[in-house]
Amino acid sequence: MSKPMGKPGMEDDGPALHRIRITLTSKNVKNLEKVCTDLIHNAKDKQLKVKGPVRMPTKTLRVTTRKGPSGQGTSTFDTFEMRIHKRLIDLHSPADVVKQITSISIEPGVEVEVTINDA
């Protein structure tokens, strides 16, 4: 039997490239930006195609409470808010390289989510 014929010029160069999306979320911007720069630096050292960091809109969670402990007296309120920052980084690389890239020390309070899609 012979090999199936593909399109000319479409030789298999190596491992299949995947589109990898890394989503980083945190309440602390400094820690988030540090993890972003470390990830991108590691990816560029391995000569990978990198897009990002894409800064997504900040989510602001607000809670309004009464200042006074009882229901009597004038109405005065306190407003507390927590801001959640989000960054996206897209990579084009083999799936096994992701483990090497994401092996950096991740700052406390930064959540990392990795999604792998076929290119």
Backbone as a ProteinNet text record, in pm:
[ID]
protein_1_A
[PRIMARY]
MSKPMGKPGMEDDGPALHRIRITLTSKNVKNLEKVCTDLIHNAKDKQLKVKGPVRMPTKTLRVTTRKGPSGQGTSTFDTFEMRIHKRLIDLHSPADVVKQITSISIEPGVEVEVTINDA
[TERTIARY]
83.3	0	87.6	40	113.2	52.4	128.3	79.2	-28.9	-129.5	-231.7	-169.9	-211	-156.1	-226.3	-149.1	-203.3	-174.1	-200.6	-169.8	-19.3	32.6	176.9	216.9	330.3	378.2	320.3	240.6	178.8	241.8	374.1	441.4	422.1	426.9	413.3	548.9	557.4	684.2	717.7	620.9	648.8	519.5	526.4	406.6	300.7	175.8	64.6	60.3	39.8	30.2	-112.6	-124.2	-253.9	-264.5	-388.4	-411.5	-441.7	-357.5	-368.8	-403.2	-511	-552.5	-532.9	-453.8	-429	-505.6	-595.6	-675.5	-625.6	-587.2	-537.7	-634.9	-675.9	-763.6	-705.1	-721.9	-669.5	-732.6	-724.4	-767.2	-651.3	-528.5	-409.5	-345.3	-337.9	-288.6	-138.7	-60.7	84.2	119.8	57.3	84	41.7	-71.4	-123.9	-29.6	17.9	108.4	243.1	290.1	416.2	405.3	294.9	274.7	263.1	194.1	180.3	316.4	399.8	530.2	618.7	610.1	689.4	645.6	514.3	462.7	505.6	492.4	526.3	677.1	756.1	901.5	943	884.3	915.7	872.1	756.7	706.3	794.5	839.7	924.5	1064.2	1110.5	1238.5	1233.3	1116	1098.7	1054.4	1059.9	1021.4	878.7	785	644.2	573.6	464.3	383.5	291.8	307.2	233.9	148.1	24.1	-61.8	-110.5	-86.9	-137	-29	-55.1	-177.9	-291	-408.4	-526.7	-594.4	-610.9	-670.8	-821.7	-889.6	-1035.3	-1089.4	-1215.8	-1271.9	-1271.8	-1242.4	-1237.9	-1379.3	-1403.7	-1533.4	-1527.1	-1624.4	-1629.9	-1749.9	-1722.9	-1828.9	-1851	-1972.7	-2002.9	-2101.1	-2075.7	-2166	-2192.3	-2318.8	-2357	-2419.5	-2369.8	-2420.6	-2450.5	-2533.9	-2560	-2442.2	-2410.3	-2301.6	-2344.9	-2465.1	-2511.7	-2554.1	-2532.5	-2570.5	-2721.6	-2790.8	-2934.8	-3006.2	-3134.9	-3212.2	-3251.5	-3212	-3250.8	-3150.7	-3191.6	-3100.8	-3102.4	-3008.7	-3003.4	-2945.6	-2983.5	-2937.4	-2800.9	-2696.5	-2564.4	-2517.8	-2456.1	-2418.3	-2269.6	-2213	-2076.7	-2084.7	-1997.6	-1990.7	-1852.9	-1849.8	-1724.3	-1722.7	-1604.5	-1596	-1469.8	-1481.9	-1369.4	-1356.9	-1236.3	-1213.5	-1142.3	-1194.1	-1135.6	-1081.1	-949.2	-880.7	-857.7	-863	-851.8	-761.2	-675	-585.8	-595.3	-586.4	-584.6	-451.9	-395.6	-273.8	-299.5	-277.3	-293.8	-157.2	-138.9	-14.5	-45.6	47.5	39.6	160.6	136.5	248	197.5	289.1	250	200.4	114	51.1	151.4	258.8	354.1	441.1	453.6	536.5	468	335.1	260.4	304.3	331.2	373.9	504.1	595.7	722.9	703	612.4	590.6	523.7	423.8	346.3	411.6	536	603.4	668.3	634.4	689.1	621	680.9	618.4	505.2	384.9	268.2	243.4	225.2	206.1	78.7	74	-47.2	-163.4	-282.1	-400.4	-425.9	-341.6	-361.3	-411.6	-527.4	-584.2	-550.3	-506.9	-466.6	-558.5	-612.3	-696.2	-638.5	-608.5	-548.6	-649.4	-675.7	-766.9	-689.2	-698.4	-626.3	-726.3	-711.4	-793.5	-704.9	-763.1	-687.3	-679.7	-568.6	-549.1	-630.7
-118.3	0	124.4	225.8	351.9	449.6	553.1	654.8	737.3	782.2	868.5	1000.7	1047.3	1170.2	1290.9	1384.4	1510.1	1620.2	1739	1852.1	1870.1	1906.5	1929.2	2050.2	2039.3	2148.7	2147.8	2046.8	2039.2	1925.1	1923.1	1818.4	1841.3	1733.4	1741.3	1780.6	1901.4	1952.7	1903.3	1857.2	1814	1801.8	1829.7	1816.8	1919.5	1879.9	1967.2	2089.6	2206.8	2329.5	2346.4	2388.2	2413.6	2561.1	2610.4	2747	2737.9	2798.6	2789.1	2926	2932.8	3058.5	3046.5	3138.9	3144.3	3263.8	3239.2	3344.4	3364.5	3486.9	3521	3617.9	3589.5	3680.1	3703.2	3827	3860.9	3989.5	4008.2	4134.2	4232.6	4183.1	4266.4	4282.5	4406.7	4432.7	4404.5	4440.3	4420.8	4273.3	4187.1	4043.7	3990.5	4037.9	3993.1	4030.6	4154.4	4199.2	4126.4	4094.5	4022.7	3882.5	3813.2	3679.2	3686.5	3789.5	3807.4	3823.7	3911.4	3935.3	3811.2	3734.8	3611.9	3508.5	3492	3396.4	3434.4	3560.9	3605.9	3595.5	3627.6	3616.5	3471.8	3376.8	3234.8	3185.9	3230.3	3187.5	3240.7	3365.3	3423	3361.6	3313.9	3243	3113.6	3051.1	2926.6	2951.9	3077.3	3119.6	3076.7	3106	3077.2	3204	3185.5	3298	3339.6	3463.9	3511.9	3631.4	3633.1	3750.4	3786.3	3910.5	3952.4	4021.6	4059.2	4034.4	4128.2	4071.4	4149.8	4184.4	4312.7	4356.6	4361.8	4275.6	4271	4375.5	4416.8	4516.7	4468.8	4560.3	4529.5	4516.7	4407.9	4390.1	4452.8	4536.7	4601.4	4546.8	4480.2	4425.1	4519.5	4572.7	4671.7	4614.9	4648.1	4611.7	4738.6	4774.4	4893.3	4847.2	4901.2	4862.5	4987.2	4970.5	5079.4	5094.7	5218.8	5242.1	5206.6	5246.9	5224.5	5081.5	5029.8	4891	4872.7	4978.4	4965.3	5037.2	5022.7	5085.7	5228	5278.1	5412	5516	5640.8	5749.1	5781.4	5867.4	5910.9	5798.7	5800.1	5695.8	5733.9	5665.5	5684	5546.6	5545.7	5418.7	5416	5296	5269.9	5186.5	5215.5	5135.5	5072.8	4940.7	4867	4809.4	4807.4	4747.7	4664.8	4560.9	4473.9	4471.4	4497.2	4500.2	4373	4312.9	4190	4220.6	4203.5	4232.9	4103	4109.6	3990.1	4017.5	3919.8	3929.3	3799.9	3811.8	3696.1	3692.4	3573.7	3553.9	3436.6	3456.4	3350.7	3304.7	3171.9	3111.9	3013.7	2997.1	2893.2	2802.7	2684.1	2596.2	2453.3	2355.8	2218.4	2210	2114.4	2104.4	2072.3	1999	1961.1	2078.2	2183	2298.9	2384.2	2375.4	2457.8	2427.8	2302.6	2264.3	2335.7	2348.5	2415.9	2565.6	2624.7	2769.2	2806.7	2728	2761.7	2711.4	2664.7	2615.5	2727.9	2854.7	2967.4	2976.4	3053.5	3073.4	3175.1	3132	3217.5	3289.3	3420.3	3503.9	3463.3	3485.6	3453.2	3543.8	3487	3563.7	3570.2	3507.1	3506.9	3368.8	3367.2	3241.1	3224.4	3104.2	3075.2	2967.8	2993.5	2895.4	2875.6	2750.3	2719.7	2641.8	2691.7	2625.7	2592.3	2466.1	2422	2389	2454.1	2427.8	2387	2315.3	2283.4	2406.2	2425	2543.6	2536.7
0	0	0	-66.4	-69.8	29.3	61.4	154	86.1	160.3	99.8	56.8	-58.4	-114.1	-53.2	-4.8	46.8	-53.8	-16.1	-103.5	-110.4	-227.8	-236	-152	-85.7	-2.2	138.3	172	304.9	384.6	395.1	468.5	617.8	692.4	837.3	895.8	955.4	1004.9	1145.1	1219.5	1355.6	1433.9	1563.6	1645.1	1604.8	1624.2	1585.1	1675.8	1615.6	1693.1	1743.3	1866.1	1927.2	1961	1961.9	2007.7	2157	2235.3	2380.7	2435.7	2512.9	2575.4	2726.2	2780	2924.4	2978.1	3072.5	3134.3	3276.9	3308.2	3441.7	3507.8	3630.3	3704.7	3843.5	3892.6	4024.3	4075.5	4207.1	4267.7	4273.6	4265	4276.3	4138.6	4088.4	3952.8	3942.3	4044.5	4037.8	4021.1	4102.3	4092.2	3955.7	3905.9	3776.9	3663.2	3663.1	3557.5	3563.7	3685.8	3699.5	3640	3667.3	3611.8	3459.6	3408	3262.4	3196.4	3252	3190.1	3196.9	3307.5	3318.7	3215	3197.9	3099.3	2957.8	2923.6	2788.6	2765.1	2866.2	2853.3	2828.1	2903.3	2884.9	2747	2699.7	2569.4	2456.6	2469.2	2364.5	2365	2481.1	2485.9	2405.2	2400.1	2325.4	2180.6	2134.9	1999.5	1963.8	2053.7	2027.6	1984	1911.9	1866.6	1982.3	2028.8	2146.6	2108.9	2156.4	2143.9	2283.7	2322.6	2451.8	2530.8	2652.8	2727.4	2685.4	2666.4	2633.8	2765.4	2790.9	2916.6	2901.8	2975.1	2972.3	3070.8	3052.9	3144.6	3289.6	3380	3522.2	3577.1	3649.5	3713.5	3852.3	3882.9	4013.1	4089.4	4202.1	4285.8	4402.1	4414.4	4518.3	4620.7	4749.9	4859	4938.5	4953.3	5030.6	5161.7	5274.7	5407	5489.4	5590.8	5685.1	5778.7	5815.1	5910.2	6052.1	6087.1	6223.3	6246.8	6368.9	6397.4	6412.9	6453.6	6472.4	6358	6350.1	6244.3	6278.6	6394.8	6438.5	6389.2	6387.7	6354.6	6206.5	6167.7	6028.7	5942.3	5819.2	5727.8	5669.5	5713.8	5655.8	5608.2	5490.7	5428.5	5397.2	5400.5	5355.6	5228.3	5133.2	5011.5	5001.9	4990.6	4974.8	4834.2	4773.8	4640.8	4626.7	4544.1	4513.2	4361	4312.5	4167.5	4124.5	4018.5	3965.9	3827.1	3811.5	3686	3610.4	3477.5	3394.8	3274.7	3242.6	3127	3047.1	2913	2824.5	2749.9	2737.2	2659	2565.4	2434.1	2335.1	2287.2	2281.8	2234.2	2122.8	2029.6	1927.7	1949.4	2006.7	2039.4	2055.6	2059.3	2091.2	2235.3	2261.3	2393.6	2503.9	2472	2576	2621.7	2540.6	2575.4	2682.3	2690.7	2786.4	2929.2	2958	3093.4	3129.7	3033.4	3059.9	3079.8	3001.3	3009.4	3141.5	3181.1	3300.8	3429.3	3422.8	3543	3623.5	3593.2	3667.5	3803.4	3893.6	4023.9	4006.8	4038.9	4023	4155.3	4145.6	4264.5	4339	4470.8	4545.1	4503.5	4494	4457.7	4308.8	4225.7	4080.7	4040.1	3973.3	3925.4	3778.5	3740.3	3603.4	3547.3	3427.9	3359.1	3219.5	3183.6	3054.2	2970.3	2849	2755.7	2628.7	2584.3	2465.3	2356.2	2238.3	2121.5	2006.6	1909.2	1788.3	1701.8	1633.6	1550.5	1424.1
[MASK]
+++++++++++++++++++++++++++++++++++++++++++++++++++++++++++++++++++++++++++++++++++++++++++++++++++++++++++++++++++++++

